């Protein structure tokens, strides 16, 4: 059985998750940030792409004492397992996440990663897993995470190419999407699902809206896979 996968993203009204130059990547409200931590409280593991980890300077933590207590009430470990995805094995060794050693860090990569990069990754992470030749084999990886680490709920926090890989393999069970009243524009600005994409409407992943809540100008929505 595969873990339950849910994606959490904030996007502008025109569907962007950052400006074209990536200079602006965090634009949600304090409520949206709290919502992120509320979702992490329910996850055994949190996953991000390497570029997202670097740019956002996230450490994929649990959000402090309030959320720490809630994790324990939920019967989960004190902190979520932290997973970084990099098909090429490229990630800044000075990234903030590697300076905070409160829970295991797993790096998922492929055979595209050179021996030099792999040697560096082994120094940075608690576990390095080669998950395919040129692309991460997500179904096999999810089975491995379930078997080896007991991951039943996996929270994916982007970026767009990582999300799209999950969508393309029909692995996303739920989307938690915050819509912020801003417009970034830009044909090169990232969206919640970049990457290869689907070629036809028939191939598109289909979801149904489950909830919509408005709070101080933002819309907090959840969508379930059909």
PARO-377500 format. One record per residue: residue in three letters; x, y, z of N, C-alpha, C, CB in turn. Coordinates in steps of 0.2 Angstrom, whole numbers, padded with zeros to 4 digits, always signed. Last residue first. Glycine has a CB too. Layout:
N
alaXYZXYZXYZXYZ;...
This chain:
226
unk-0053+0062-0039-0059+0058-0041-0057+0051-0042-0062+0061-0048;unk-0045+0069-0025-0044+0065-0031-0051+0061-0033-0038+0061-0031;unk-0051+0084-0018-0049+0077-0017-0049+0074-0024-0055+0073-0013;unk-0045+0099-0012-0048+0096-0017-0046+0088-0016-0045+0099-0024;unk-0048+0114-0002-0046+0107-0002-0049+0103-0008-0047+0103+0005;unk-0043+0131+0001-0047+0126-0003-0044+0119-0002-0048+0127-0010;unk-0045+0146+0006-0041+0140+0008-0046+0135+0005-0040+0140+0016;unk-0042+0162+0000-0046+0156+0000-0042+0150+0001-0050+0156-0007;unk-0040+0178+0008-0037+0172+0005-0042+0167+0005-0031+0170+0009;unk-0047+0188+0015-0045+0189+0008-0042+0183+0005-0041+0195+0008;unk-0048+0183+0028-0045+0189+0027-0042+0189+0020-0039+0189+0032;unk-0053+0168+0022-0050+0171+0028-0046+0177+0026-0047+0166+0033;unk-0065+0156+0016-0062+0163+0015-0059+0165+0022-0066+0168+0012;unk-0064+0140+0010-0065+0144+0016-0062+0151+0015-0063+0141+0023;unk-0071+0125+0003-0068+0132+0002-0070+0137+0008-0071+0135-0005;unk-0069+0108+0000-0070+0113+0005-0067+0120+0002-0068+0112+0012;unk-0068+0100-0012-0071+0097-0006-0073+0103-0001-0066+0093-0002;unk-0068+0098-0029-0068+0103-0023-0071+0100-0017-0070+0110-0025;unk-0060+0085-0036-0066+0088-0035-0065+0092-0029-0072+0083-0033;unk-0049+0081-0050-0051+0082-0043-0057+0085-0042-0045+0086-0040;unk-0039+0073-0062-0046+0076-0061-0047+0076-0053-0051+0072-0064;unk-0026+0075-0074-0028+0073-0067-0034+0077-0065-0022+0074-0062;unk-0028+0073-0091-0027+0077-0085-0030+0074-0079-0031+0084-0087;unk-0030+0066-0103-0025+0064-0098-0025+0067-0092-0018+0064-0102;unk-0040+0073-0109-0042+0067-0107-0037+0064-0102-0042+0062-0113;unk-0033+0084-0113-0038+0085-0108-0040+0078-0105-0044+0089-0110;unk-0016+0081-0117-0023+0081-0118-0027+0082-0112-0025+0075-0122;unk-0003+0081-0111-0004+0084-0118-0011+0084-0120-0001+0079-0123;unk+0003+0087-0095-0002+0082-0099-0003+0085-0106-0008+0081-0095;unk+0020+0090-0090+0013+0091-0091+0009+0086-0095+0012+0098-0094;unk+0034+0091-0086+0031+0089-0093+0024+0091-0094+0032+0082-0094;unk+0035+0106-0075+0037+0099-0078+0035+0098-0085+0036+0094-0073;unk+0023+0111-0064+0027+0113-0070+0029+0106-0074+0033+0117-0069;unk+0011+0116-0054+0013+0110-0058+0016+0111-0065+0006+0105-0059;unk+0010+0128-0049+0010+0122-0044+0011+0116-0048+0003+0122-0041;unk+0022+0138-0058+0015+0136-0056+0015+0130-0051+0010+0135-0062;unk+0034+0151-0061+0032+0144-0059+0025+0143-0057+0037+0141-0054;unk+0036+0162-0074+0034+0161-0067+0032+0154-0066+0029+0167-0065;unk+0037+0164-0088+0042+0159-0085+0041+0159-0077+0049+0162-0086;unk+0027+0173-0091+0027+0167-0094+0031+0162-0091+0028+0167-0101;unk+0020+0184-0080+0026+0181-0082+0026+0174-0084+0031+0181-0076;unk+0010+0187-0064+0011+0187-0072+0018+0184-0073+0011+0194-0074;unk+0005+0190-0051+0012+0190-0053+0014+0191-0061+0016+0184-0050;unk-0007+0196-0041-0006+0194-0048+0002+0195-0049-0010+0198-0053;unk-0017+0191-0027-0011+0194-0030-0010+0192-0037-0004+0193-0026;unk-0024+0184-0016-0027+0190-0020-0021+0194-0023-0032+0194-0017;unk-0021+0167-0016-0020+0174-0013-0021+0179-0018-0012+0174-0011;unk-0027+0152-0011-0027+0156-0017-0026+0163-0014-0033+0156-0021;unk-0020+0137-0006-0022+0143-0004-0021+0148-0010-0017+0146+0002;unk-0024+0120-0006-0022+0126-0010-0025+0132-0007-0025+0125-0017;unk-0021+0104-0005-0023+0109-0001-0020+0116-0004-0020+0108+0007;unk-0026+0089-0013-0023+0096-0014-0026+0101-0009-0023+0098-0021;unk-0024+0072-0012-0028+0078-0010-0023+0084-0011-0029+0077-0002;unk-0017+0062-0018-0024+0060-0016-0028+0066-0014-0024+0056-0009;unk-0007+0059-0031-0009+0064-0027-0016+0062-0025-0008+0071-0030;unk-0003+0050-0041-0001+0048-0034-0003+0053-0029+0007+0048-0034;unk-0001+0049-0055-0008+0048-0052-0007+0046-0045-0012+0043-0056;unk+0010+0054-0061+0010+0047-0059+0003+0045-0056+0016+0045-0055;unk+0008+0067-0062+0008+0063-0069+0008+0056-0067+0015+0065-0072;unk+0008+0071-0049+0002+0072-0053+0002+0067-0059+0000+0079-0055;unk+0022+0070-0047+0017+0066-0043+0010+0066-0046+0016+0069-0036;unk+0027+0079-0056+0029+0072-0056+0024+0067-0052+0036+0071-0053;unk+0022+0091-0051+0019+0088-0057+0021+0081-0058+0022+0092-0063;unk+0029+0093-0039+0022+0092-0039+0019+0088-0045+0018+0098-0038;unk+0042+0095-0045+0041+0090-0040+0033+0088-0040+0043+0091-0033;unk+0039+0107-0052+0041+0101-0056+0040+0095-0051+0048+0102-0058;unk+0035+0116-0042+0030+0114-0047+0032+0108-0051+0030+0120-0052;unk+0044+0111-0027+0040+0115-0031+0036+0112-0036+0045+0120-0034;unk+0031+0105-0014+0034+0108-0021+0041+0107-0022+0032+0115-0021;unk+0027+0098-0003+0027+0106-0003+0031+0109-0009+0030+0108+0004;unk+0018+0084+0002+0023+0087-0003+0022+0095-0004+0021+0084-0010;unk+0017+0073+0015+0015+0080+0013+0021+0082+0008+0015+0085+0019;unk+0011+0057+0017+0017+0061+0015+0014+0068+0012+0021+0057+0009;unk+0008+0045+0029+0005+0051+0026+0011+0055+0024+0001+0055+0031;unk+0015+0034+0032+0008+0033+0029+0005+0039+0026+0004+0031+0035;unk+0031+0027+0033+0027+0033+0031+0020+0032+0028+0031+0037+0025;unk+0040+0018+0038+0033+0018+0041+0029+0024+0039+0033+0018+0048;unk+0052+0016+0033+0051+0022+0038+0044+0022+0040+0053+0028+0035;unk+0051+0005+0024+0057+0006+0028+0056+0011+0034+0063+0008+0024;unk+0038+0005+0018+0041-0001+0021+0047+0001+0026+0044-0005+0016;unk+0036+0018+0014+0031+0015+0018+0034+0009+0022+0025+0013+0014;unk+0047+0020+0006+0046+0025+0012+0041+0022+0017+0044+0032+0010;unk+0045+0011-0004+0051+0010+0000+0050+0014+0007+0057+0012-0004;unk+0033+0016-0010+0033+0009-0006+0039+0008-0002+0033+0004-0012;unk+0039+0028-0015+0034+0028-0010+0033+0021-0006+0027+0030-0013;unk+0047+0022-0024+0050+0026-0019+0045+0027-0013+0052+0033-0021;unk+0039+0016-0033+0043+0012-0030+0046+0016-0024+0049+0010-0034;unk+0032+0028-0038+0028+0023-0035+0033+0018-0031+0025+0019-0040;unk+0043+0036-0043+0040+0038-0037+0036+0033-0034+0035+0044-0039;unk+0058+0036-0048+0053+0031-0049+0048+0032-0042+0055+0024-0049;unk+0065+0050-0054+0063+0047-0048+0058+0042-0050+0062+0052-0043;unk+0075+0048-0069+0069+0051-0066+0067+0047-0060+0063+0052-0070;unk+0085+0040-0074+0085+0048-0076+0080+0051-0072+0084+0049-0083;unk+0085+0029-0065+0090+0030-0069+0090+0038-0071+0090+0026-0076;unk+0081+0028-0047+0079+0028-0054+0085+0030-0059+0073+0032-0056;unk+0084+0032-0034+0077+0029-0036+0076+0029-0043+0073+0034-0032;unk+0095+0031-0022+0095+0031-0029+0089+0028-0031+0101+0028-0032;unk+0095+0039-0007+0092+0034-0010+0092+0035-0018+0085+0032-0008;unk+0103+0042+0008+0103+0044+0001+0101+0038-0003+0110+0046-0001;unk+0101+0048+0025+0100+0042+0020+0100+0045+0013+0093+0038+0021;unk+0105+0059+0031+0105+0052+0035+0104+0046+0030+0100+0053+0040;unk+0116+0070+0022+0110+0067+0023+0111+0061+0028+0106+0065+0017;unk+0129+0075+0019+0124+0079+0021+0118+0076+0024+0122+0083+0015;unk+0137+0064+0015+0139+0068+0021+0134+0073+0024+0145+0072+0019;unk+0130+0060+0004+0131+0055+0010+0133+0059+0016+0136+0050+0008;unk+0132+0071-0005+0126+0070-0002+0126+0065+0004+0121+0067-0007;unk+0146+0069-0008+0144+0075-0004+0137+0074-0001+0143+0081-0009;unk+0145+0058-0016+0149+0058-0010+0147+0064-0005+0157+0058-0012;unk+0137+0062-0026+0134+0057-0021+0138+0057-0015+0134+0050-0024;unk+0145+0071-0033+0139+0073-0029+0137+0068-0024+0134+0075-0035;unk+0155+0061-0037+0157+0067-0033+0151+0070-0029+0160+0073-0037;unk+0147+0053-0045+0151+0050-0039+0153+0056-0035+0157+0046-0041;unk+0132+0062-0051+0139+0060-0051+0142+0057-0045+0144+0065-0054;unk+0116+0057-0054+0120+0060-0049+0127+0058-0050+0118+0059-0042;unk+0109+0049-0062+0112+0055-0065+0117+0058-0061+0106+0060-0068;unk+0102+0040-0055+0109+0038-0057+0112+0044-0061+0108+0032-0062;unk+0094+0051-0043+0094+0046-0048+0102+0044-0050+0090+0048-0054;unk+0088+0053-0026+0091+0056-0032+0091+0050-0037+0098+0058-0031;unk+0083+0060-0011+0081+0055-0016+0084+0058-0022+0073+0055-0017;unk+0088+0061+0006+0089+0064-0001+0087+0058-0006+0096+0067-0002;unk+0082+0063+0022+0083+0058+0016+0083+0062+0010+0077+0053+0016;unk+0086+0067+0038+0085+0069+0031+0087+0064+0026+0090+0076+0031;unk+0078+0065+0054+0082+0062+0049+0080+0066+0042+0081+0055+0048;unk+0078+0080+0065+0075+0074+0062+0079+0071+0056+0067+0075+0061;unk+0087+0090+0069+0082+0088+0074+0078+0081+0071+0077+0093+0075;unk+0098+0098+0064+0098+0091+0064+0093+0088+0069+0105+0088+0066;unk+0101+0111+0054+0096+0109+0060+0095+0102+0060+0089+0113+0059;unk+0108+0113+0043+0111+0115+0049+0107+0114+0055+0112+0123+0049;unk+0102+0109+0032+0107+0104+0035+0110+0107+0041+0112+0103+0029;unk+0093+0119+0029+0090+0113+0032+0096+0108+0035+0087+0109+0026;unk+0101+0129+0023+0099+0130+0030+0096+0123+0033+0093+0135+0031;unk+0114+0124+0013+0107+0125+0014+0105+0125+0021+0103+0120+0010;unk+0127+0121+0010+0126+0126+0015+0119+0128+0016+0130+0133+0013;unk+0126+0113-0001+0128+0110+0006+0127+0115+0012+0135+0107+0006;unk+0114+0114-0012+0119+0118-0009+0120+0115-0002+0116+0125-0008;unk+0113+0100-0024+0110+0104-0018+0115+0108-0015+0105+0100-0014;unk+0110+0088-0036+0113+0095-0035+0109+0098-0029+0113+0099-0041;unk+0106+0076-0041+0110+0076-0035+0113+0083-0033+0116+0071-0036;unk+0097+0076-0051+0104+0077-0053+0109+0076-0047+0105+0084-0056;unk+0085+0075-0044+0087+0070-0049+0094+0070-0051+0082+0071-0055;unk+0081+0078-0028+0086+0081-0033+0088+0075-0038+0092+0084-0029;unk+0071+0080-0014+0071+0077-0020+0076+0081-0025+0064+0077-0024;unk+0071+0077+0003+0073+0082-0002+0074+0078-0009+0080+0085+0000;unk+0062+0075+0018+0064+0072+0012+0065+0077+0006+0059+0067+0009;unk+0061+0072+0035+0062+0077+0030+0065+0074+0024+0067+0082+0033;unk+0049+0066+0046+0054+0064+0042+0055+0070+0036+0054+0057+0039;unk+0043+0078+0059+0042+0074+0053+0049+0072+0049+0038+0078+0047;unk+0045+0075+0076+0046+0079+0070+0045+0075+0064+0053+0082+0070;unk+0040+0066+0085+0041+0073+0087+0041+0078+0081+0047+0074+0092;unk+0029+0055+0077+0035+0056+0080+0036+0064+0081+0041+0054+0075;unk+0011+0054+0082+0017+0054+0078+0023+0055+0081+0015+0059+0072;unk-0001+0054+0089+0003+0048+0089+0009+0048+0084-0002+0042+0088;unk-0007+0066+0091-0009+0062+0085-0005+0056+0084-0007+0066+0078;unk+0000+0071+0101-0007+0069+0102-0009+0065+0097-0011+0075+0103;unk+0012+0075+0095+0012+0069+0100+0005+0067+0101+0015+0072+0106;unk+0007+0085+0087+0010+0079+0084+0010+0073+0089+0017+0080+0081;unk+0004+0094+0097-0001+0091+0093+0001+0085+0089-0004+0096+0088;unk+0016+0098+0102+0012+0094+0106+0006+0091+0102+0009+0099+0111;unk+0021+0105+0090+0025+0099+0093+0020+0095+0097+0031+0101+0097;unk+0013+0115+0089+0012+0110+0084+0015+0104+0086+0014+0113+0077;unk+0018+0123+0101+0010+0121+0100+0009+0115+0095+0007+0128+0097;unk+0032+0124+0098+0029+0120+0104+0022+0118+0103+0030+0123+0110;unk+0035+0123+0080+0036+0126+0087+0032+0122+0092+0033+0133+0087;unk+0035+0118+0067+0032+0124+0069+0032+0127+0076+0025+0124+0066;unk+0042+0107+0063+0035+0106+0065+0032+0112+0067+0035+0101+0070;unk+0052+0110+0048+0051+0108+0055+0044+0108+0056+0054+0114+0059;unk+0059+0112+0036+0054+0107+0036+0053+0105+0043+0056+0101+0032;unk+0067+0123+0034+0070+0117+0037+0065+0111+0038+0073+0120+0044;unk+0069+0134+0020+0065+0130+0024+0069+0124+0028+0059+0126+0021;unk+0073+0143+0010+0077+0142+0017+0073+0138+0022+0079+0148+0019;unk+0068+0144-0002+0064+0146+0004+0067+0146+0010+0058+0141+0004;unk+0079+0140-0010+0077+0146-0011+0072+0149-0005+0072+0147-0017;unk+0082+0126-0005+0087+0131-0005+0084+0138-0005+0091+0131-0012;unk+0070+0120-0007+0073+0120+0000+0078+0125+0000+0077+0113+0001;unk+0068+0121-0020+0063+0124-0015+0066+0125-0009+0056+0120-0015;unk+0078+0114-0025+0078+0121-0027+0073+0125-0022+0076+0123-0034;unk+0074+0101-0021+0080+0104-0019+0080+0111-0020+0087+0101-0022;unk+0057+0098-0016+0063+0098-0021+0068+0102-0019+0060+0101-0028;unk+0051+0090-0001+0052+0096-0006+0057+0095-0011+0054+0102-0001;unk+0040+0082+0010+0045+0082+0005+0045+0088+0001+0043+0076+0000;unk+0038+0075+0026+0037+0081+0022+0043+0081+0017+0038+0088+0026;unk+0030+0062+0035+0036+0065+0032+0034+0071+0027+0039+0059+0027;unk+0018+0060+0042+0024+0057+0044+0031+0059+0041+0024+0049+0043;unk+0007+0074+0046+0011+0070+0041+0017+0066+0044+0014+0075+0036;unk+0000+0083+0053-0003+0076+0052+0001+0072+0047-0010+0078+0048;unk+0008+0094+0055+0006+0090+0061+0003+0083+0059+0001+0094+0065;unk+0007+0099+0042+0013+0096+0044+0012+0091+0050+0019+0100+0045;unk-0005+0106+0043-0004+0101+0039+0002+0096+0041-0004+0103+0032;unk-0001+0116+0052-0006+0112+0054-0006+0106+0050-0013+0116+0053;unk+0009+0123+0045+0011+0119+0050+0005+0114+0053+0013+0124+0056;unk+0000+0129+0035+0006+0124+0033+0008+0120+0039+0012+0128+0030;unk-0007+0137+0043-0011+0132+0040-0005+0126+0037-0015+0134+0034;unk+0002+0147+0046-0001+0142+0052-0004+0136+0049-0006+0146+0056;unk+0003+0152+0034+0009+0149+0037+0007+0144+0042+0014+0154+0040;unk-0010+0158+0032-0007+0153+0028-0001+0149+0030-0006+0156+0021;unk-0009+0167+0042-0014+0162+0043-0012+0156+0038-0021+0164+0041;unk+0000+0176+0038+0002+0172+0044-0003+0166+0044+0001+0177+0050;unk-0002+0174+0019-0003+0177+0026+0000+0173+0032-0010+0179+0027;unk+0010+0172+0006+0004+0171+0009+0004+0174+0016+0003+0163+0011;unk+0022+0173+0000+0018+0179-0001+0011+0178+0003+0017+0181-0008;unk+0037+0169-0006+0033+0168+0000+0029+0174+0001+0038+0167+0007;unk+0044+0172-0016+0042+0165-0016+0037+0164-0010+0048+0160-0016;unk+0052+0183-0027+0047+0182-0022+0044+0175-0022+0041+0188-0024;unk+0062+0179-0035+0064+0183-0030+0059+0183-0024+0065+0190-0033;unk+0060+0171-0046+0060+0168-0040+0062+0172-0034+0065+0162-0040;unk+0058+0178-0058+0065+0177-0056+0066+0174-0049+0068+0184-0056;unk+0044+0177-0058+0048+0173-0064+0055+0173-0062+0047+0177-0070;unk+0038+0173-0042+0039+0177-0047+0044+0174-0052+0042+0184-0045;unk+0028+0159-0037+0034+0163-0036+0034+0168-0042+0040+0159-0036;unk+0017+0152-0041+0019+0151-0034+0026+0155-0033+0021+0143-0033;unk+0002+0157-0050+0009+0157-0049+0011+0156-0042+0012+0164-0051;unk-0012+0159-0053-0009+0152-0053-0001+0152-0052-0010+0149-0059;unk-0017+0171-0052-0016+0169-0059-0011+0163-0059-0012+0175-0063;unk-0018+0173-0039-0025+0172-0042-0023+0170-0049-0029+0179-0042;unk-0005+0163-0032-0008+0169-0034-0014+0168-0037-0003+0174-0038;unk-0004+0150-0020-0003+0152-0027-0007+0159-0027-0005+0148-0032;unk+0003+0138-0009+0000+0144-0010+0001+0147-0017+0002+0149-0004;unk+0001+0120-0007+0004+0126-0010-0001+0132-0009+0004+0124-0018;unk+0002+0103-0003+0000+0110+0000+0004+0115-0004+0002+0110+0008;unk-0003+0087-0006+0001+0093-0009-0002+0099-0006+0001+0093-0016;unk-0003+0071+0000-0006+0077-0001-0001+0083-0002-0010+0079+0006;unk-0004+0054-0001+0000+0059-0003-0004+0066-0003+0004+0058-0010;unk-0003+0040+0009-0007+0045+0007-0003+0051+0005-0013+0046+0012;unk+0009+0027+0003+0007+0032+0008+0001+0036+0005+0013+0036+0010;unk+0003+0011-0004+0006+0017-0004+0004+0022+0001+0006+0020-0011;unk+0004-0006+0000+0000+0000+0000+0004+0006+0000-0005+0000+0006;
